[in-house]
Amino acid sequence: MRSMSKFALLVLLAALPLVLSAQTGKRKTTKKPTAKPKAAATPQPAPEATPDLPPKKNEREPDGKTNSRDAAAPANKTQTYKPVYVYTFERPGFTYSSLKIEHDDAGKGRIWFKKDSFDEPLDDPIELSEPTLEKLRAAFAALNFIDSSEDYQYPKDFSNMGNVTVTLNRDAKTRTAKYNWTENKHAKALMDTYRAIANEYTWKFEFALARTNQPLLTPGLIDALDSYLSRNEIPDPPHLLPFLNQLSTDERLPLIARNHLRKIITRIEKAKK
């Protein structure tokens, strides 16, 4: 029995290395994944500073095209005419509280007007049509203006409607008449004709600004022109036709404005025949 136990012990000791070797072989070494190094962020160049842009100017010429001057400041123009006729209007609180028109016998001249919302007066060249000049010449001749000393002012003062001065320079003579209301039909014709000239050119100014900056305002301005025409407060409507024809094909304007312009053009052309 003892001999058998020794024998079993010897067998067990002999087999032990094989068992240990088998268990070691079953173990697998698990390698941890190696983390990839993060790429260093490439520094981006700092954006260049954008220089401040100058404010946009409201620029226009009397026919609605743009030019290089600020619409809110008068330009220094070389005078190409000799003023013979000068008209002024003053009435604080009106949309255009101050107006001045001067021109020569051929109708070339300039208009200055101060709008209440602007600090400085504006100015534009003017060129009066022959029918407008004929109205003015007829009124001055009927009044014998340059040699007369008549006071055209109505006895009652109506300065709340604005004060007018009319000046004529001719043959080394100068005469200025001041009034705000009159019963003299020829003096009234002068006042009315110059006011109509101012209506035409201030309307052109307003329309040119709206055309460039706020086209949605143009239908209302065309309504205003229609009202002027119906009250005979534009001196010579056919004189406006080239400008109106240009506007009627300008696709920047709303369709309703262009359609209204075409109706006005048709009406002026029929009245001209």
Buried (B, 14 or more C-beta within 10 A) or exposed (E): EEEEEEEEEEEEEEEEEEEEEEEEEEEEEEEEEEEEEEEEEEEEEEEEEEEEEEEEEEBBBBEBEBEEBBBBEBEEEEEEBEBBBBBBBBBEEBEBBBBBBBBBEEBBBBBBBBBEEEEEBBBBBBEBBEEBBEBBEBBBEBBEBBEEEEEBBBEEEEEEEBBBBBBBBEEEEEBEBEBBBBEBEBBBBBBBBBBBBBBBBBBBBBBBBBBBEEBEBBBEBBEBBBEBBEEEBBBBBEBBBEBBEEBBEBEEBBEEBBBBBBEBBEBBEEEEE
